[in-house]
C-alpha cells in the first residue's frame, strides 16, 4: 500500500486522480550516489521522493559538475522531461538516501493529460522548479561558497525532513562546484559557530535559525516563490502544505 502522505504532490492529488495512478506506483529505495538518469538517457520512470533528495547536475567537458535543481518530498523527478522528449536534461543524482514512489512514465502522463486538476497542480510545481533552477544558476555565479553551502544545507533540511544528513565533504563539494578542502574549512567554521555538528559521514543541523542568517538571499527567495504558487514548505520536519 502506497502512503500518499509521504510525498507532497501525491498527497495533494484529488482522490480520483490518485486512484488512477496508485496501481502503477511502487516503493523503491534510493542510495546515495545512485544515478537515476545520465544526461541524454531515456526517462522511463518518474520518482516521487519520500525522504530522499535528488539533484539535477550538469556535467562539464572537464568533468566538473554544477547543481541546477533539487528534488525532495515536495516534488517529482523526471516528469518535466517526460512531457516532451523523454530525454534526461542532465544527470539525476541521489544526494541523500531514502524511499520514493516510482511509476512508469506512461500512466503518469496519461493521468496528467486526462485530469485538469492534476495538470494545474503539476504545472504549478514545474513553475516553482524552473524558478528554483534560475535562482540557483544566479546564486552559483554571484554568491560566496559559505553562503551557498548554508543555502544548500537548509534546502536539504526542508526536503528530507530530518536533522541528520548522511553527507560527505566530497559529495557536498561536488554539488557546490568547489574543492573538498574548501568545503571542509567552511563546515569547520559552521561547526565552531554552533550551526552544525559533524561525525564521520553525518552532518547534523544544530541551529537552523543561525544557518538562515548565514545563508544567501536565494534560500528565502526560492521558498517564497514556491509559497506564492501554493506550496508551503515547513522548516525541517513536518509535512508540506498547500493553500
C-alpha positions in Angstrom: 0.0 0.0 0.0 1.4 3.4 -1.1 1.2 6.1 1.6 0.5 9.2 -0.4 1.3 11.4 2.6 5.0 10.8 2.2 5.2 13.0 -0.9 3.6 16.4 -1.3 2.4 16.0 -4.9 0.9 12.6 -4.3 -0.8 13.9 -1.1 -2.2 16.9 -3.0 -3.8 14.9 -5.8 -7.6 14.6 -5.8 -8.7 11.1 -4.6 -9.9 10.1 -8.0 -6.6 11.1 -9.6 -4.6 9.2 -7.1 -6.8 6.1 -7.5 -5.9 6.1 -11.2 -2.2 6.4 -10.6 -1.9 4.2 -7.5 -1.8 0.8 -9.3 1.3 1.9 -11.2 3.2 3.1 -8.1 5.8 1.0 -6.3 8.1 2.0 -3.4 11.9 1.8 -4.1 14.9 2.7 -2.0 17.3 5.3 -3.4 21.0 5.0 -2.4 23.5 7.9 -2.0 25.4 8.4 -5.3 22.9 6.4 -7.3 22.4 7.8 -10.8 18.8 7.7 -11.8 19.5 9.0 -15.3 22.5 10.2 -17.2 22.4 13.2 -19.5 20.5 12.2 -22.7 19.2 8.9 -21.3 15.6 8.0 -21.9 13.3 8.8 -19.0 11.3 5.6 -18.3 10.2 6.3 -14.7 9.2 9.2 -12.6 10.2 9.3 -8.9 8.2 10.9 -6.0 10.8 11.1 -3.2 9.5 10.4 0.4 12.6 11.2 2.4 15.4 11.2 -0.2 16.9 14.1 -2.1 17.9 14.1 -5.8 19.9 16.7 -7.6 19.9 17.6 -11.3 23.6 18.1 -12.2 25.2 19.4 -15.4 28.4 17.7 -16.3 31.1 19.9 -18.0 33.7 18.7 -20.5 36.4 18.8 -17.9 34.4 16.6 -15.6 33.3 19.4 -13.4 29.8 19.4 -12.1 27.2 22.1 -11.4 24.0 21.5 -9.5 21.0 23.1 -11.3 17.9 21.8 -9.3 17.0 19.7 -6.3 14.0 17.4 -5.7 12.7 16.1 -2.5 9.4 15.2 -0.7 7.7 18.2 -2.4 8.1 17.0 -5.9 8.8 14.6 -8.7 11.9 13.6 -10.6 11.9 13.1 -14.4 8.3 14.3 -15.1 9.2 17.5 -16.9 11.3 15.7 -19.5 8.6 13.1 -19.9 6.1 15.7 -21.2 8.2 16.3 -24.4 11.3 14.4 -25.5 11.6 11.9 -22.6 15.4 12.7 -22.7 17.1 13.5 -19.3 18.2 17.1 -19.1 21.3 16.2 -17.0 22.5 13.7 -14.5 19.9 12.9 -11.9 21.9 12.0 -8.8 20.7 10.8 -5.4 22.2 13.1 -2.8 20.6 11.8 0.3 19.2 8.3 0.7 15.6 7.3 1.3 12.5 5.9 -0.2 10.5 7.1 -3.2 7.3 6.1 -5.0 8.1 5.2 -8.6 5.8 4.9 -11.6 6.4 4.2 -15.3 6.0 7.4 -17.3 3.1 6.3 -19.5 0.4 6.1 -16.8 1.6 9.3 -15.2 1.4 11.2 -18.5 -2.0 9.7 -19.3 -3.3 10.8 -15.9 -1.8 14.3 -16.4 -3.5 14.6 -19.9 -6.8 13.4 -18.5 -7.2 15.4 -15.3 -7.4 19.2 -15.4 -6.9 19.3 -11.6 -3.7 17.3 -11.9 -2.4 19.4 -14.7 -2.9 22.6 -12.7 -1.1 21.1 -9.7 1.9 19.7 -11.6 2.3 22.8 -13.7 2.4 24.9 -10.6 5.1 22.7 -9.3 7.1 22.8 -12.6 6.9 26.6 -12.5 8.4 26.5 -9.0 11.1 24.1 -10.1 12.0 26.4 -13.0 12.2 29.4 -10.7 14.4 27.4 -8.4 16.7 26.5 -11.3 17.1 30.1 -12.4 17.8 31.2 -8.9 20.4 28.5 -8.3 22.1 29.5 -11.5 22.4 33.1 -10.4 23.4 32.0 -6.9 26.3 29.9 -8.2 27.6 32.9 -10.2 27.5 35.7 -7.6 27.4 34.4 -4.0 30.2 33.2 -1.8 30.8 29.5 -1.1 29.9 29.7 2.6 26.5 31.4 1.9 25.8 28.9 -0.8 26.7 26.0 1.4 24.3 27.2 4.1 21.6 27.6 1.4 22.2 24.0 0.3 22.0 22.6 3.8 18.8 24.4 4.5 17.3 23.2 1.3 18.3 19.6 2.1 16.8 20.0 5.6 13.5 21.1 4.2 13.3 18.3 1.6 14.2 15.2 3.6 12.6 16.3 6.9 15.4 15.1 9.3 18.2 16.9 11.1 20.8 14.2 10.4 22.1 14.3 6.8 24.3 11.4 5.6 26.7 13.5 3.6 30.4 13.5 2.9 32.6 16.6 2.3 33.4 15.2 -1.2 29.8 15.0 -2.2 28.9 18.5 -1.0 32.0 19.9 -2.7 30.8 18.4 -6.0 27.4 20.0 -5.7 28.9 23.4 -4.8 31.4 23.2 -7.6 34.5 23.7 -5.3 37.4 21.7 -4.0 36.9 19.4 -1.0 39.3 21.4 1.3 37.2 24.5 0.8 34.1 22.7 2.0 36.0 21.2 4.9 37.1 24.7 6.1 33.6 26.0 5.7 32.0 23.2 7.6 34.5 23.6 10.5 33.6 27.2 10.6 29.9 26.4 10.8 30.6 23.8 13.5 32.6 26.3 15.6 29.7 28.7 15.3 27.4 26.0 16.6 25.3 25.9 13.5 26.1 22.2 12.7 27.7 19.2 14.2 29.7 16.5 12.4 30.7 12.9 12.8 32.0 10.6 10.1 29.7 10.7 7.1 27.0 12.5 9.0 26.2 16.2 9.2 23.6 17.4 11.8 21.6 20.6 11.6 22.1 22.1 15.1 20.9 25.8 14.7 18.6 26.3 11.8 17.9 30.0 12.5 21.7 30.6 12.6 22.0 28.9 9.2 19.3 31.0 7.8 21.1 34.1 8.9 24.3 32.9 7.3 22.7 31.7 4.0 22.4 33.9 0.9 19.1 35.5 0.0 18.4 32.8 -2.6 17.2 30.3 0.0 14.4 32.6 1.1 13.6 33.6 -2.4 13.1 30.0 -3.5 10.9 29.3 -0.5 8.9 32.4 -1.1 8.3 31.6 -4.8 7.1 28.1 -4.0 4.8 29.7 -1.4 3.3 32.1 -3.9 2.5 29.1 -6.0 0.7 27.4 -3.1 3.5 25.2 -1.9 4.2 26.0 1.8 7.3 24.2 3.0 7.8 23.6 6.7 11.3 24.4 8.0 12.8 21.0 8.6 10.5 18.3 9.7 6.7 18.2 9.2 4.6 17.8 6.1 4.4 20.4 3.3 1.0 22.0 2.9 -0.9 23.7 0.1 -3.1 26.8 0.0 
